Amino acid sequence: MQNKPNRNFITLLLTMSLAAGALVLNIPALFGSPGPGQLWLTAGLGLLAAALGTGVVLLRPQRRANGA
């Protein structure tokens, strides 16, 4: 058997972590006086992170049956 990681899974995982990180850094700005595009940016980053998270869950590697 090959133990080669799925390139699509790794790409989605890295992209999701970047989108989620940008979302976390963007949220504190909402507690001040957010600009007109700030709410759209936060909503877009949240949707992007959620969509990429769904893709990561669907493409995750299968577990091995023998416990190794």
mmCIF file of the N, C-alpha and C atoms, coordinates in Angstrom:
data_MODEL
# 
_entry.id   MODEL 
# 
loop_
_atom_site.group_PDB 
_atom_site.id 
_atom_site.type_symbol 
_atom_site.label_atom_id 
_atom_site.label_alt_id 
_atom_site.label_comp_id 
_atom_site.label_asym_id 
_atom_site.label_entity_id 
_atom_site.label_seq_id 
_atom_site.pdbx_PDB_ins_code 
_atom_site.Cartn_x 
_atom_site.Cartn_y 
_atom_site.Cartn_z 
_atom_site.occupancy 
_atom_site.B_iso_or_equiv 
_atom_site.pdbx_formal_charge 
_atom_site.auth_seq_id 
_atom_site.auth_comp_id 
_atom_site.auth_asym_id 
_atom_site.auth_atom_id 
_atom_site.pdbx_PDB_model_num 
ATOM 1   N N  . MET A 1 1  ? 0.829   -1.189 0.000  1.00 0.00 ? 1  MET A N  1 
ATOM 2   C CA . MET A 1 1  ? 0.000   0.000  0.000  1.00 0.00 ? 1  MET A CA 1 
ATOM 3   C C  . MET A 1 1  ? 0.870   1.248  0.000  1.00 0.00 ? 1  MET A C  1 
ATOM 4   N N  . GLN A 1 2  ? 0.373   2.263  -0.642 1.00 0.00 ? 2  GLN A N  1 
ATOM 5   C CA . GLN A 1 2  ? 1.084   3.537  -0.632 1.00 0.00 ? 2  GLN A CA 1 
ATOM 6   C C  . GLN A 1 2  ? 0.560   4.401  0.500  1.00 0.00 ? 2  GLN A C  1 
ATOM 7   N N  . ASN A 1 3  ? 1.459   5.074  1.166  1.00 0.00 ? 3  ASN A N  1 
ATOM 8   C CA . ASN A 1 3  ? 1.079   5.977  2.256  1.00 0.00 ? 3  ASN A CA 1 
ATOM 9   C C  . ASN A 1 3  ? 1.266   7.419  1.787  1.00 0.00 ? 3  ASN A C  1 
ATOM 10  N N  . LYS A 1 4  ? 0.758   7.730  0.604  1.00 0.00 ? 4  LYS A N  1 
ATOM 11  C CA . LYS A 1 4  ? 0.914   9.048  0.006  1.00 0.00 ? 4  LYS A CA 1 
ATOM 12  C C  . LYS A 1 4  ? -0.281  9.920  0.393  1.00 0.00 ? 4  LYS A C  1 
ATOM 13  N N  . PRO A 1 5  ? -0.025  11.107 0.948  1.00 0.00 ? 5  PRO A N  1 
ATOM 14  C CA . PRO A 1 5  ? -1.151  11.975 1.332  1.00 0.00 ? 5  PRO A CA 1 
ATOM 15  C C  . PRO A 1 5  ? -1.864  12.524 0.107  1.00 0.00 ? 5  PRO A C  1 
ATOM 16  N N  . ASN A 1 6  ? -3.139  12.749 0.253  1.00 0.00 ? 6  ASN A N  1 
ATOM 17  C CA . ASN A 1 6  ? -3.952  13.289 -0.820 1.00 0.00 ? 6  ASN A CA 1 
ATOM 18  C C  . ASN A 1 6  ? -3.650  14.781 -0.962 1.00 0.00 ? 6  ASN A C  1 
ATOM 19  N N  . ARG A 1 7  ? -3.182  15.204 -2.126 1.00 0.00 ? 7  ARG A N  1 
ATOM 20  C CA . ARG A 1 7  ? -2.777  16.591 -2.351 1.00 0.00 ? 7  ARG A CA 1 
ATOM 21  C C  . ARG A 1 7  ? -3.962  17.547 -2.239 1.00 0.00 ? 7  ARG A C  1 
ATOM 22  N N  . ASN A 1 8  ? -5.139  17.138 -2.692 1.00 0.00 ? 8  ASN A N  1 
ATOM 23  C CA . ASN A 1 8  ? -6.327  17.994 -2.579 1.00 0.00 ? 8  ASN A CA 1 
ATOM 24  C C  . ASN A 1 8  ? -6.702  18.218 -1.111 1.00 0.00 ? 8  ASN A C  1 
ATOM 25  N N  . PHE A 1 9  ? -6.591  17.173 -0.309 1.00 0.00 ? 9  PHE A N  1 
ATOM 26  C CA . PHE A 1 9  ? -6.898  17.290 1.117  1.00 0.00 ? 9  PHE A CA 1 
ATOM 27  C C  . PHE A 1 9  ? -5.953  18.276 1.793  1.00 0.00 ? 9  PHE A C  1 
ATOM 28  N N  . ILE A 1 10 ? -4.676  18.160 1.514  1.00 0.00 ? 10 ILE A N  1 
ATOM 29  C CA . ILE A 1 10 ? -3.695  19.052 2.134  1.00 0.00 ? 10 ILE A CA 1 
ATOM 30  C C  . ILE A 1 10 ? -3.905  20.492 1.679  1.00 0.00 ? 10 ILE A C  1 
ATOM 31  N N  . THR A 1 11 ? -4.201  20.691 0.406  1.00 0.00 ? 11 THR A N  1 
ATOM 32  C CA . THR A 1 11 ? -4.451  22.042 -0.106 1.00 0.00 ? 11 THR A CA 1 
ATOM 33  C C  . THR A 1 11 ? -5.685  22.652 0.551  1.00 0.00 ? 11 THR A C  1 
ATOM 34  N N  . LEU A 1 12 ? -6.756  21.877 0.650  1.00 0.00 ? 12 LEU A N  1 
ATOM 35  C CA . LEU A 1 12 ? -7.963  22.385 1.309  1.00 0.00 ? 12 LEU A CA 1 
ATOM 36  C C  . LEU A 1 12 ? -7.723  22.682 2.781  1.00 0.00 ? 12 LEU A C  1 
ATOM 37  N N  . LEU A 1 13 ? -6.958  21.835 3.445  1.00 0.00 ? 13 LEU A N  1 
ATOM 38  C CA . LEU A 1 13 ? -6.675  22.036 4.863  1.00 0.00 ? 13 LEU A CA 1 
ATOM 39  C C  . LEU A 1 13 ? -5.875  23.320 5.093  1.00 0.00 ? 13 LEU A C  1 
ATOM 40  N N  . LEU A 1 14 ? -4.856  23.552 4.279  1.00 0.00 ? 14 LEU A N  1 
ATOM 41  C CA . LEU A 1 14 ? -4.059  24.776 4.417  1.00 0.00 ? 14 LEU A CA 1 
ATOM 42  C C  . LEU A 1 14 ? -4.872  26.019 4.076  1.00 0.00 ? 14 LEU A C  1 
ATOM 43  N N  . THR A 1 15 ? -5.674  25.943 3.019  1.00 0.00 ? 15 THR A N  1 
ATOM 44  C CA . THR A 1 15 ? -6.499  27.089 2.634  1.00 0.00 ? 15 THR A CA 1 
ATOM 45  C C  . THR A 1 15 ? -7.552  27.383 3.697  1.00 0.00 ? 15 THR A C  1 
ATOM 46  N N  . MET A 1 16 ? -8.135  26.339 4.278  1.00 0.00 ? 16 MET A N  1 
ATOM 47  C CA . MET A 1 16 ? -9.117  26.532 5.341  1.00 0.00 ? 16 MET A CA 1 
ATOM 48  C C  . MET A 1 16 ? -8.479  27.180 6.563  1.00 0.00 ? 16 MET A C  1 
ATOM 49  N N  . SER A 1 17 ? -7.265  26.751 6.902  1.00 0.00 ? 17 SER A N  1 
ATOM 50  C CA . SER A 1 17 ? -6.614  27.335 8.073  1.00 0.00 ? 17 SER A CA 1 
ATOM 51  C C  . SER A 1 17 ? -6.274  28.803 7.834  1.00 0.00 ? 17 SER A C  1 
ATOM 52  N N  . LEU A 1 18 ? -5.907  29.176 6.618  1.00 0.00 ? 18 LEU A N  1 
ATOM 53  C CA . LEU A 1 18 ? -5.652  30.591 6.309  1.00 0.00 ? 18 LEU A CA 1 
ATOM 54  C C  . LEU A 1 18 ? -6.939  31.417 6.380  1.00 0.00 ? 18 LEU A C  1 
ATOM 55  N N  . ALA A 1 19 ? -8.029  30.890 5.832  1.00 0.00 ? 19 ALA A N  1 
ATOM 56  C CA . ALA A 1 19 ? -9.301  31.612 5.868  1.00 0.00 ? 19 ALA A CA 1 
ATOM 57  C C  . ALA A 1 19 ? -9.811  31.750 7.301  1.00 0.00 ? 19 ALA A C  1 
ATOM 58  N N  . ALA A 1 20 ? -9.683  30.694 8.094  1.00 0.00 ? 20 ALA A N  1 
ATOM 59  C CA . ALA A 1 20 ? -10.130 30.754 9.488  1.00 0.00 ? 20 ALA A CA 1 
ATOM 60  C C  . ALA A 1 20 ? -9.256  31.703 10.300 1.00 0.00 ? 20 ALA A C  1 
ATOM 61  N N  . GLY A 1 21 ? -7.963  31.711 10.030 1.00 0.00 ? 21 GLY A N  1 
ATOM 62  C CA . GLY A 1 21 ? -7.065  32.641 10.716 1.00 0.00 ? 21 GLY A CA 1 
ATOM 63  C C  . GLY A 1 21 ? -7.393  34.088 10.385 1.00 0.00 ? 21 GLY A C  1 
ATOM 64  N N  . ALA A 1 22 ? -7.671  34.363 9.119  1.00 0.00 ? 22 ALA A N  1 
ATOM 65  C CA . ALA A 1 22 ? -8.061  35.723 8.726  1.00 0.00 ? 22 ALA A CA 1 
ATOM 66  C C  . ALA A 1 22 ? -9.389  36.110 9.366  1.00 0.00 ? 22 ALA A C  1 
ATOM 67  N N  . LEU A 1 23 ? -10.302 35.158 9.483  1.00 0.00 ? 23 LEU A N  1 
ATOM 68  C CA . LEU A 1 23 ? -11.585 35.417 10.137 1.00 0.00 ? 23 LEU A CA 1 
ATOM 69  C C  . LEU A 1 23 ? -11.391 35.762 11.610 1.00 0.00 ? 23 LEU A C  1 
ATOM 70  N N  . VAL A 1 24 ? -10.547 35.010 12.295 1.00 0.00 ? 24 VAL A N  1 
ATOM 71  C CA . VAL A 1 24 ? -10.291 35.266 13.711 1.00 0.00 ? 24 VAL A CA 1 
ATOM 72  C C  . VAL A 1 24 ? -9.657  36.642 13.903 1.00 0.00 ? 24 VAL A C  1 
ATOM 73  N N  . LEU A 1 25 ? -8.749  37.017 13.023 1.00 0.00 ? 25 LEU A N  1 
ATOM 74  C CA . LEU A 1 25 ? -8.124  38.338 13.123 1.00 0.00 ? 25 LEU A CA 1 
ATOM 75  C C  . LEU A 1 25 ? -9.079  39.464 12.755 1.00 0.00 ? 25 LEU A C  1 
ATOM 76  N N  . ASN A 1 26 ? -10.100 39.170 11.984 1.00 0.00 ? 26 ASN A N  1 
ATOM 77  C CA . ASN A 1 26 ? -11.045 40.186 11.526 1.00 0.00 ? 26 ASN A CA 1 
ATOM 78  C C  . ASN A 1 26 ? -12.173 40.437 12.530 1.00 0.00 ? 26 ASN A C  1 
ATOM 79  N N  . ILE A 1 27 ? -12.510 39.483 13.352 1.00 0.00 ? 27 ILE A N  1 
ATOM 80  C CA . ILE A 1 27 ? -13.656 39.606 14.255 1.00 0.00 ? 27 ILE A CA 1 
ATOM 81  C C  . ILE A 1 27 ? -13.517 40.736 15.276 1.00 0.00 ? 27 ILE A C  1 
ATOM 82  N N  . PRO A 1 28 ? -12.359 40.963 15.913 1.00 0.00 ? 28 PRO A N  1 
ATOM 83  C CA . PRO A 1 28 ? -12.288 42.053 16.895 1.00 0.00 ? 28 PRO A CA 1 
ATOM 84  C C  . PRO A 1 28 ? -12.596 43.434 16.313 1.00 0.00 ? 28 PRO A C  1 
ATOM 85  N N  . ALA A 1 29 ? -12.348 43.634 15.047 1.00 0.00 ? 29 ALA A N  1 
ATOM 86  C CA . ALA A 1 29 ? -12.641 44.922 14.423 1.00 0.00 ? 29 ALA A CA 1 
ATOM 87  C C  . ALA A 1 29 ? -14.142 45.192 14.368 1.00 0.00 ? 29 ALA A C  1 
ATOM 88  N N  . LEU A 1 30 ? -14.962 44.162 14.473 1.00 0.00 ? 30 LEU A N  1 
ATOM 89  C CA . LEU A 1 30 ? -16.412 44.349 14.431 1.00 0.00 ? 30 LEU A CA 1 
ATOM 90  C C  . LEU A 1 30 ? -16.946 44.990 15.708 1.00 0.00 ? 30 LEU A C  1 
ATOM 91  N N  . PHE A 1 31 ? -16.199 44.916 16.809 1.00 0.00 ? 31 PHE A N  1 
ATOM 92  C CA . PHE A 1 31 ? -16.675 45.465 18.067 1.00 0.00 ? 31 PHE A CA 1 
ATOM 93  C C  . PHE A 1 31 ? -16.463 46.972 18.157 1.00 0.00 ? 31 PHE A C  1 
ATOM 94  N N  . GLY A 1 32 ? -15.664 47.540 17.270 1.00 0.00 ? 32 GLY A N  1 
ATOM 95  C CA . GLY A 1 32 ? -15.507 48.990 17.204 1.00 0.00 ? 32 GLY A CA 1 
ATOM 96  C C  . GLY A 1 32 ? -16.621 49.549 16.335 1.00 0.00 ? 32 GLY A C  1 
ATOM 97  N N  . SER A 1 33 ? -16.256 50.409 15.424 1.00 0.00 ? 33 SER A N  1 
ATOM 98  C CA . SER A 1 33 ? -17.241 50.883 14.447 1.00 0.00 ? 33 SER A CA 1 
ATOM 99  C C  . SER A 1 33 ? -16.832 50.305 13.093 1.00 0.00 ? 33 SER A C  1 
ATOM 100 N N  . PRO A 1 34 ? -17.443 49.187 12.721 1.00 0.00 ? 34 PRO A N  1 
ATOM 101 C CA . PRO A 1 34 ? -17.036 48.515 11.480 1.00 0.00 ? 34 PRO A CA 1 
ATOM 102 C C  . PRO A 1 34 ? -17.379 49.347 10.250 1.00 0.00 ? 34 PRO A C  1 
ATOM 103 N N  . GLY A 1 35 ? -16.502 49.293 9.282  1.00 0.00 ? 35 GLY A N  1 
ATOM 104 C CA . GLY A 1 35 ? -16.740 49.966 8.018  1.00 0.00 ? 35 GLY A CA 1 
ATOM 105 C C  . GLY A 1 35 ? -17.801 49.235 7.219  1.00 0.00 ? 35 GLY A C  1 
ATOM 106 N N  . PRO A 1 36 ? -18.197 49.812 6.093  1.00 0.00 ? 36 PRO A N  1 
ATOM 107 C CA . PRO A 1 36 ? -19.263 49.183 5.304  1.00 0.00 ? 36 PRO A CA 1 
ATOM 108 C C  . PRO A 1 36 ? -18.872 47.816 4.733  1.00 0.00 ? 36 PRO A C  1 
ATOM 109 N N  . GLY A 1 37 ? -17.612 47.638 4.414  1.00 0.00 ? 37 GLY A N  1 
ATOM 110 C CA . GLY A 1 37 ? -17.193 46.364 3.849  1.00 0.00 ? 37 GLY A CA 1 
ATOM 111 C C  . GLY A 1 37 ? -16.764 45.354 4.893  1.00 0.00 ? 37 GLY A C  1 
ATOM 112 N N  . GLN A 1 38 ? -16.637 45.790 6.140  1.00 0.00 ? 38 GLN A N  1 
ATOM 113 C CA . GLN A 1 38 ? -16.151 44.911 7.202  1.00 0.00 ? 38 GLN A CA 1 
ATOM 114 C C  . GLN A 1 38 ? -17.103 43.743 7.469  1.00 0.00 ? 38 GLN A C  1 
ATOM 115 N N  . LEU A 1 39 ? -18.394 44.017 7.485  1.00 0.00 ? 39 LEU A N  1 
ATOM 116 C CA . LEU A 1 39 ? -19.367 42.946 7.716  1.00 0.00 ? 39 LEU A CA 1 
ATOM 117 C C  . LEU A 1 39 ? -19.374 41.942 6.567  1.00 0.00 ? 39 LEU A C  1 
ATOM 118 N N  . TRP A 1 40 ? -19.265 42.443 5.330  1.00 0.00 ? 40 TRP A N  1 
ATOM 119 C CA . TRP A 1 40 ? -19.232 41.554 4.173  1.00 0.00 ? 40 TRP A CA 1 
ATOM 120 C C  . TRP A 1 40 ? -17.971 40.703 4.170  1.00 0.00 ? 40 TRP A C  1 
ATOM 121 N N  . LEU A 1 41 ? -16.847 41.305 4.565  1.00 0.00 ? 41 LEU A N  1 
ATOM 122 C CA . LEU A 1 41 ? -15.600 40.559 4.623  1.00 0.00 ? 41 LEU A CA 1 
ATOM 123 C C  . LEU A 1 41 ? -15.679 39.442 5.662  1.00 0.00 ? 41 LEU A C  1 
ATOM 124 N N  . THR A 1 42 ? -16.237 39.763 6.817  1.00 0.00 ? 42 THR A N  1 
ATOM 125 C CA . THR A 1 42 ? -16.366 38.761 7.876  1.00 0.00 ? 42 THR A CA 1 
ATOM 126 C C  . THR A 1 42 ? -17.308 37.632 7.453  1.00 0.00 ? 42 THR A C  1 
ATOM 127 N N  . ALA A 1 43 ? -18.436 37.994 6.861  1.00 0.00 ? 43 ALA A N  1 
ATOM 128 C CA . ALA A 1 43 ? -19.387 36.972 6.400  1.00 0.00 ? 43 ALA A CA 1 
ATOM 129 C C  . ALA A 1 43 ? -18.770 36.116 5.297  1.00 0.00 ? 43 ALA A C  1 
ATOM 130 N N  . GLY A 1 44 ? -18.058 36.743 4.380  1.00 0.00 ? 44 GLY A N  1 
ATOM 131 C CA . GLY A 1 44 ? -17.413 35.988 3.300  1.00 0.00 ? 44 GLY A CA 1 
ATOM 132 C C  . GLY A 1 44 ? -16.348 35.036 3.811  1.00 0.00 ? 44 GLY A C  1 
ATOM 133 N N  . LEU A 1 45 ? -15.536 35.507 4.754  1.00 0.00 ? 45 LEU A N  1 
ATOM 134 C CA . LEU A 1 45 ? -14.514 34.634 5.327  1.00 0.00 ? 45 LEU A CA 1 
ATOM 135 C C  . LEU A 1 45 ? -15.136 33.487 6.114  1.00 0.00 ? 45 LEU A C  1 
ATOM 136 N N  . GLY A 1 46 ? -16.235 33.763 6.805  1.00 0.00 ? 46 GLY A N  1 
ATOM 137 C CA . GLY A 1 46 ? -16.921 32.706 7.548  1.00 0.00 ? 46 GLY A CA 1 
ATOM 138 C C  . GLY A 1 46 ? -17.493 31.649 6.628  1.00 0.00 ? 46 GLY A C  1 
ATOM 139 N N  . LEU A 1 47 ? -18.117 32.083 5.550  1.00 0.00 ? 47 LEU A N  1 
ATOM 140 C CA . LEU A 1 47 ? -18.670 31.128 4.579  1.00 0.00 ? 47 LEU A CA 1 
ATOM 141 C C  . LEU A 1 47 ? -17.567 30.334 3.884  1.00 0.00 ? 47 LEU A C  1 
ATOM 142 N N  . LEU A 1 48 ? -16.467 31.016 3.552  1.00 0.00 ? 48 LEU A N  1 
ATOM 143 C CA . LEU A 1 48 ? -15.346 30.331 2.915  1.00 0.00 ? 48 LEU A CA 1 
ATOM 144 C C  . LEU A 1 48 ? -14.744 29.282 3.845  1.00 0.00 ? 48 LEU A C  1 
ATOM 145 N N  . ALA A 1 49 ? -14.547 29.650 5.106  1.00 0.00 ? 49 ALA A N  1 
ATOM 146 C CA . ALA A 1 49 ? -13.994 28.694 6.070  1.00 0.00 ? 49 ALA A CA 1 
ATOM 147 C C  . ALA A 1 49 ? -14.941 27.510 6.270  1.00 0.00 ? 49 ALA A C  1 
ATOM 148 N N  . ALA A 1 50 ? -16.241 27.761 6.323  1.00 0.00 ? 50 ALA A N  1 
ATOM 149 C CA . ALA A 1 50 ? -17.210 26.677 6.491  1.00 0.00 ? 50 ALA A CA 1 
ATOM 150 C C  . ALA A 1 50 ? -17.230 25.754 5.267  1.00 0.00 ? 50 ALA A C  1 
ATOM 151 N N  . ALA A 1 51 ? -17.193 26.324 4.074  1.00 0.00 ? 51 ALA A N  1 
ATOM 152 C CA . ALA A 1 51 ? -17.200 25.514 2.855  1.00 0.00 ? 51 ALA A CA 1 
ATOM 153 C C  . ALA A 1 51 ? -15.921 24.683 2.744  1.00 0.00 ? 51 ALA A C  1 
ATOM 154 N N  . LEU A 1 52 ? -14.787 25.294 3.054  1.00 0.00 ? 52 LEU A N  1 
ATOM 155 C CA . LEU A 1 52 ? -13.535 24.546 2.995  1.00 0.00 ? 52 LEU A CA 1 
ATOM 156 C C  . LEU A 1 52 ? -13.479 23.478 4.086  1.00 0.00 ? 52 LEU A C  1 
ATOM 157 N N  . GLY A 1 53 ? -14.053 23.756 5.245  1.00 0.00 ? 53 GLY A N  1 
ATOM 158 C CA . GLY A 1 53 ? -14.117 22.754 6.304  1.00 0.00 ? 53 GLY A CA 1 
ATOM 159 C C  . GLY A 1 53 ? -14.949 21.557 5.888  1.00 0.00 ? 53 GLY A C  1 
ATOM 160 N N  . THR A 1 54 ? -16.028 21.806 5.183  1.00 0.00 ? 54 THR A N  1 
ATOM 161 C CA . THR A 1 54 ? -16.844 20.706 4.659  1.00 0.00 ? 54 THR A CA 1 
ATOM 162 C C  . THR A 1 54 ? -16.051 19.876 3.661  1.00 0.00 ? 54 THR A C  1 
ATOM 163 N N  . GLY A 1 55 ? -15.292 20.559 2.804  1.00 0.00 ? 55 GLY A N  1 
ATOM 164 C CA . GLY A 1 55 ? -14.455 19.840 1.848  1.00 0.00 ? 55 GLY A CA 1 
ATOM 165 C C  . GLY A 1 55 ? -13.384 19.008 2.528  1.00 0.00 ? 55 GLY A C  1 
ATOM 166 N N  . VAL A 1 56 ? -12.800 19.533 3.593  1.00 0.00 ? 56 VAL A N  1 
ATOM 167 C CA . VAL A 1 56 ? -11.774 18.786 4.335  1.00 0.00 ? 56 VAL A CA 1 
ATOM 168 C C  . VAL A 1 56 ? -12.379 17.531 4.958  1.00 0.00 ? 56 VAL A C  1 
ATOM 169 N N  . VAL A 1 57 ? -13.565 17.660 5.516  1.00 0.00 ? 57 VAL A N  1 
ATOM 170 C CA . VAL A 1 57 ? -14.214 16.492 6.129  1.00 0.00 ? 57 VAL A CA 1 
ATOM 171 C C  . VAL A 1 57 ? -14.539 15.438 5.070  1.00 0.00 ? 57 VAL A C  1 
ATOM 172 N N  . LEU A 1 58 ? -14.984 15.877 3.916  1.00 0.00 ? 58 LEU A N  1 
ATOM 173 C CA . LEU A 1 58 ? -15.344 14.917 2.865  1.00 0.00 ? 58 LEU A CA 1 
ATOM 174 C C  . LEU A 1 58 ? -14.127 14.252 2.231  1.00 0.00 ? 58 LEU A C  1 
ATOM 175 N N  . LEU A 1 59 ? -12.988 14.952 2.193  1.00 0.00 ? 59 LEU A N  1 
ATOM 176 C CA . LEU A 1 59 ? -11.800 14.403 1.536  1.00 0.00 ? 59 LEU A CA 1 
ATOM 177 C C  . LEU A 1 59 ? -10.780 13.815 2.502  1.00 0.00 ? 59 LEU A C  1 
ATOM 178 N N  . ARG A 1 60 ? -11.100 13.745 3.784  1.00 0.00 ? 60 ARG A N  1 
ATOM 179 C CA . ARG A 1 60 ? -10.116 13.245 4.742  1.00 0.00 ? 60 ARG A CA 1 
ATOM 180 C C  . ARG A 1 60 ? -9.764  11.799 4.425  1.00 0.00 ? 60 ARG A C  1 
ATOM 181 N N  . PRO A 1 61 ? -8.529  11.419 4.747  1.00 0.00 ? 61 PRO A N  1 
ATOM 182 C CA . PRO A 1 61 ? -8.112  10.031 4.470  1.00 0.00 ? 61 PRO A CA 1 
ATOM 183 C C  . PRO A 1 61 ? -8.932  9.036  5.290  1.00 0.00 ? 61 PRO A C  1 
ATOM 184 N N  . GLN A 1 62 ? -9.127  7.871  4.733  1.00 0.00 ? 62 GLN A N  1 
ATOM 185 C CA . GLN A 1 62 ? -9.878  6.819  5.401  1.00 0.00 ? 62 GLN A CA 1 
ATOM 186 C C  . GLN A 1 62 ? -9.048  6.219  6.532  1.00 0.00 ? 62 GLN A C  1 
ATOM 187 N N  . ARG A 1 63 ? -9.719  5.805  7.587  1.00 0.00 ? 63 ARG A N  1 
ATOM 188 C CA . ARG A 1 63 ? -9.041  5.139  8.704  1.00 0.00 ? 63 ARG A CA 1 
ATOM 189 C C  . ARG A 1 63 ? -8.706  3.714  8.311  1.00 0.00 ? 63 ARG A C  1 
ATOM 190 N N  . ARG A 1 64 ? -7.612  3.226  8.859  1.00 0.00 ? 64 ARG A N  1 
ATOM 191 C CA . ARG A 1 64 ? -7.233  1.838  8.577  1.00 0.00 ? 64 ARG A CA 1 
ATOM 192 C C  . ARG A 1 64 ? -7.982  0.902  9.515  1.00 0.00 ? 64 ARG A C  1 
ATOM 193 N N  . ALA A 1 65 ? -8.387  -0.242 8.993  1.00 0.00 ? 65 ALA A N  1 
ATOM 194 C CA . ALA A 1 65 ? -9.178  -1.186 9.766  1.00 0.00 ? 65 ALA A CA 1 
ATOM 195 C C  . ALA A 1 65 ? -8.342  -1.951 10.789 1.00 0.00 ? 65 ALA A C  1 
ATOM 196 N N  . ASN A 1 66 ? -7.034  -2.095 10.552 1.00 0.00 ? 66 ASN A N  1 
ATOM 197 C CA . ASN A 1 66 ? -6.233  -2.896 11.468 1.00 0.00 ? 66 ASN A CA 1 
ATOM 198 C C  . ASN A 1 66 ? -5.680  -2.089 12.638 1.00 0.00 ? 66 ASN A C  1 
ATOM 199 N N  . GLY A 1 67 ? -5.993  -0.818 12.756 1.00 0.00 ? 67 GLY A N  1 
ATOM 200 C CA . GLY A 1 67 ? -5.577  -0.014 13.882 1.00 0.00 ? 67 GLY A CA 1 
ATOM 201 C C  . GLY A 1 67 ? -4.165  0.509  13.793 1.00 0.00 ? 67 GLY A C  1 
ATOM 202 N N  . ALA A 1 68 ? -3.492  0.335  12.683 1.00 0.00 ? 68 ALA A N  1 
ATOM 203 C CA . ALA A 1 68 ? -2.108  0.800  12.530 1.00 0.00 ? 68 ALA A CA 1 
ATOM 204 C C  . ALA A 1 68 ? -2.071  2.226  12.075 1.00 0.00 ? 68 ALA A C  1 
# 
